[in-house]
Structure formats: C-alpha cells, structure tokens
C-alpha cells in the first residue's frame, strides 16, 4: 500500500517537460511549493468570501433553514457552526469560539482536506476517506458535538 502511495506521489511530482536539474527538479521543493500556493489561494478566497457574508442574525439578510429549530424552537447541535467558521476565516477566533467551539477544528480540517485533495489527487484522498481511523474520528467528532450540546443545554 505504501509503495503504491509513494509511486503515485512520485508520478505526481515528476515533470513531463522542462529542466531536470536545479531546485525546481527537487520533488520535495515542488510539493512544498504546490502546497503553499494552494494554501494561499484557498485562504485568500475564503477570507474574501467570509467578509461578504452577514453575521447579524437579526438582519433581513439572515435566515435559517434548520429543520430542528423550526420543529422544536431550540438550537440544533450545529447551531452557530457556519458563523463560527466565518469568524475563523475573518480572524476573529474568540467570536468563532463563542458561536460554536467546533468551528475552529472544522475550519482547520477543511483547510487540510482542501490541500490534500488539491495537491495529492483523488486516489490519495479516497484512501484517506476509506481509512478506518478517518471513520473513527468522524464518529468521535459527531458524538462530541452532541455531548457538547447536551452539556450546554442541560447543565
């Protein structure tokens, strides 16, 4: 399995044309450059988009499609998550934590997922998603959100 991943990574890093000498031919340098570039593009786009979204829940532009809130009148376990992610990308980490404490780790996971998918390709991304550890941590994350919700509302 590791040999396949290494071969896929090497195939990804090999340039079909161009010079084979110098710092550009170094696969580690190319991978670092590709990851850095995609990180800059992703963060720049998310910051620009986050400043266009309103956070005032009382404004005429804000609405909720949460079926949980419509049925029960209570906030759902994910209530505030979107606002938390928006505040994270705006750089307002304390407000992000206040809206929902899981917004910060979800934002970091989103950035990591984007970088992995963008730079290493579908096959590596699929291997990560099909991994048992990924499944375990996804379940752990969902359970943690519900435990936090229970503690927030009933204690």
N, C-alpha and C positions, 0 to 999 in steps of 0.2 A: 504494500500500500504506500509506504513512504517513498519507494523508488518511483512509483507512478506519479506521485505528487512532485517529486524532485524533477522528473523528466518533463512534466507539464510546466513547471516553473522555468526550467531551462529553455524549453521551447518558446515560452512566452518572452523570455529575456533576450533571445538570440535575434539580432537584426538581420534581415534578409539582404540588405544592401548597406553600403557605407563602409567607413573605415573600421578595421578590426583591431586597431591599436589606439592607445591613449586612454584617458579617463572615461570616455563615453562608452568604450567597449567593455568596461568593468560591469558585470551583471548586478552587483550589489549597488553600485552607483546609480545605474539606470532604474533599478527597483525603488531606491530611496527617492530619486527624482520624480518618478511616476507617482509614488505615494504622496510626496509633498505637494505636487501640483494638483492632484485630485483633492487633497485635503483643503488646499487654499480655495479651489473652485467651489467645493461643497459648502464650506463655512461662509464664503462670501455670498453665495446665493441664499443660504438660509438666513443670514443676518439681514440681507436686503428684503427678503420676503417677510421676516418677523416684524420689521418696522412698519410694514404696510397693514398688518392685522390689528384690529382694535382689541383691547383687553377690558374695556369698561363693560361689565356685564349688564349695566343698566342702560346702555346706549341703544339707539334704534337699530344699530347695525349688528348687534349681538343676538344670537338666537341659540336655542338648544334643540337638538334632535334626540335627546336622551329619552328612550322609552321608559327607563327606570324612574326618572324624575317625573315624567308625565303620569305614570301609574301610581306611584307611592307618595310623591311630593318630597321625598328625601333625595339627598345627593347620592349618586351611584359611587361604587368603589373607584371608578376612574375619573370622577368629577374633579376638574381643575388640572387634569393631566396635559391637555392641549395648551392651556395658559401657562403652565409650568415650563413646558418645552419652549414656548415662545419667549418667555422671560429668560430662560437659559441662553438662548441664542442672541438675545439682546444684551446679555452680560449682567443681568440683574439676578444674581444667584440667590440672594436672600428672599426676594419675592417669589422666585421659582420654587424654593423650598416651602414657602408659605402656602402657595397654591396646591402643591402636591409633592411630597418628598421623593416620589419615584420618578419625577420628571427629569431629574439630573442623570440618574443612571440610564434611563431610557434614551435620553439625548446622546449620551456617550456611546451606548450600544448602536444607536442609529448611525453615528459618525463612523464607528468601527466597521459596521456592516457595509456601509457605502464604500469605504476604502477597500475592504477585502473583495467585494463583488466587482468593483470597477477595475482593480489592478490585477487580480489573480484569476478572474474568469468564472464562468458558470460551473465548471467541474469542481473546482475547489470550494466554491460557495455551496454547491449541492452536498459535497462531502461533510462540510461543517453542519449544515442543516439536518443531515441524516444521522449525525453522531448522537450517541446515547447521552453524552454529557450535555449537549445542547438541549435535548428534550428534558432532561432532569432539571436544568437551570430555568427553563421556560416554565415548567410546572411550579418550581420553587418560587419564581417571581410572581406568578398569578396567585399562589397561596399567600405569599407575603402581602400582596395588595389587599386581599380580603381580610387577613389578620389585622393589618393596619386600619382598615375600615371599621372592623368590629371594635377595636380599642378606641378609635376616635369617637365613635357614636355611642358606645355603651359604657365607657369608663371615664 
